Protein backbone atom coordinates (compact mmCIF):
# COMPACT_ATOMS: atom_id res chain seq x y z
CA UNK A 1 0.00 0.00 0.00
CA UNK A 2 2.87 2.38 0.75
CA UNK A 3 4.24 2.09 -2.79
CA UNK A 4 0.93 3.29 -4.23
CA UNK A 5 1.06 6.31 -1.93
CA UNK A 6 4.63 6.97 -3.08
CA UNK A 7 3.45 6.83 -6.71
CA UNK A 8 0.80 9.40 -5.87
CA UNK A 9 3.37 11.63 -4.14
CA UNK A 10 5.66 11.35 -7.18
CA UNK A 11 2.73 12.36 -9.38
CA UNK A 12 2.07 15.37 -7.14
CA UNK A 13 5.73 16.40 -7.35
CA UNK A 14 5.48 16.45 -11.15
CA UNK A 15 2.21 18.36 -10.99
CA UNK A 16 3.76 20.89 -8.61
CA UNK A 17 6.64 21.33 -11.05
CA UNK A 18 4.23 22.01 -13.89
CA UNK A 19 2.03 24.44 -12.00
CA UNK A 20 4.77 26.53 -10.39
CA UNK A 21 7.29 26.78 -13.22
CA UNK A 22 7.25 29.24 -16.10
CA UNK A 23 10.19 27.62 -17.89
CA UNK A 24 9.18 25.33 -20.77
CA UNK A 25 12.00 22.85 -20.09
CA UNK A 26 11.01 22.54 -16.42
CA UNK A 27 7.41 21.96 -17.45
CA UNK A 28 8.51 19.15 -19.76
CA UNK A 29 10.55 17.63 -16.90
CA UNK A 30 7.47 17.83 -14.65
CA UNK A 31 5.44 16.02 -17.30
CA UNK A 32 8.12 13.33 -17.45
CA UNK A 33 7.99 12.84 -13.67
CA UNK A 34 4.20 12.52 -13.79
CA UNK A 35 4.46 10.07 -16.67
CA UNK A 36 7.01 7.94 -14.79
CA UNK A 37 4.73 7.78 -11.76
CA UNK A 38 1.90 6.47 -13.93
CA UNK A 39 4.22 3.84 -15.41
CA UNK A 40 5.27 2.76 -11.94
CA UNK A 41 1.65 2.58 -10.80
CA UNK A 42 0.66 0.39 -13.76
CA UNK A 43 3.55 -2.00 -13.16
CA UNK A 44 2.68 -2.23 -9.46
CA UNK A 45 -0.91 -3.12 -10.30
CA UNK A 46 0.23 -6.22 -12.18
CA UNK A 47 2.83 -7.25 -9.58
CA UNK A 48 2.25 -10.34 -7.46
CA UNK A 49 4.57 -11.24 -4.60
CA UNK A 50 6.54 -14.41 -5.51
CA UNK A 51 4.76 -14.46 -8.87
CA UNK A 52 6.20 -16.38 -11.77
CA UNK A 53 6.53 -15.34 -15.38
CA UNK A 54 3.30 -15.94 -17.32
CA UNK A 55 4.63 -19.03 -19.06
CA UNK A 56 2.31 -21.82 -18.03
CA UNK A 57 3.65 -25.37 -17.92
CA UNK A 58 2.25 -28.56 -16.42
CA UNK A 59 4.19 -28.25 -13.16
CA UNK A 60 3.23 -24.56 -12.56
CA UNK A 61 -0.53 -24.94 -12.31
CA UNK A 62 -0.95 -23.78 -8.70
CA UNK A 63 1.72 -21.05 -8.61
CA UNK A 64 0.71 -17.36 -8.80
CA UNK A 65 1.40 -15.73 -12.15
CA UNK A 66 2.22 -12.07 -12.81
CA UNK A 67 -0.22 -10.28 -15.10
CA UNK A 68 1.64 -9.30 -18.32
CA UNK A 69 -0.98 -6.82 -19.59
CA UNK A 70 0.12 -3.80 -17.47
CA UNK A 71 3.72 -4.41 -18.51
CA UNK A 72 2.72 -4.37 -22.18
CA UNK A 73 0.69 -1.20 -21.59
CA UNK A 74 3.69 0.48 -19.97
CA UNK A 75 5.97 -0.44 -22.87
CA UNK A 76 3.48 1.05 -25.30
CA UNK A 77 3.07 4.16 -23.15
CA UNK A 78 6.86 4.63 -22.97
CA UNK A 79 7.09 4.71 -26.76
CA UNK A 80 4.20 7.16 -27.05
CA UNK A 81 5.64 9.30 -24.24
CA UNK A 82 9.03 9.40 -25.94
CA UNK A 83 7.46 10.65 -29.16
CA UNK A 84 5.44 13.25 -27.25
CA UNK A 85 8.46 14.50 -25.31
CA UNK A 86 10.58 14.76 -28.44
CA UNK A 87 7.83 16.82 -30.10
CA UNK A 88 7.61 19.08 -27.03
CA UNK A 89 11.38 19.56 -27.03
CA UNK A 90 11.34 20.41 -30.75
CA UNK A 91 8.64 23.03 -30.13
CA UNK A 92 10.61 24.41 -27.17
CA UNK A 93 13.75 24.72 -29.29
CA UNK A 94 11.81 26.50 -32.04
CA UNK A 95 10.33 28.91 -29.49
CA UNK A 96 13.80 29.58 -28.09
CA UNK A 97 15.17 30.32 -31.55
CA UNK A 98 12.32 32.71 -32.26
CA UNK A 99 12.03 34.52 -28.91
CA UNK A 100 15.40 33.87 -27.25
CA UNK A 101 13.89 32.59 -23.99
CA UNK A 102 12.19 29.59 -22.43
CA UNK A 103 10.08 31.79 -20.13
CA UNK A 104 6.38 31.56 -20.96
CA UNK A 105 5.63 35.07 -19.68
CA UNK A 106 8.05 36.62 -22.17
CA UNK A 107 6.63 34.72 -25.13
CA UNK A 108 3.70 36.96 -25.90
CA UNK A 109 2.93 36.58 -29.56
CA UNK A 110 2.82 33.17 -31.16
CA UNK A 111 1.93 34.41 -34.65
CA UNK A 112 3.72 32.67 -37.52
Secondary structure, DSSP 4 states (H G I P E B T S, - for coil): -HHHHHHHHHHHHHHHHHHH--BHHHHHHHHHHHHHHHHHHHHHHH--TTPBPS---GGGTTS-B--SHHHHHHHHHHHHHHHHHHHHHHHHHHHHHHHS--BGGG------
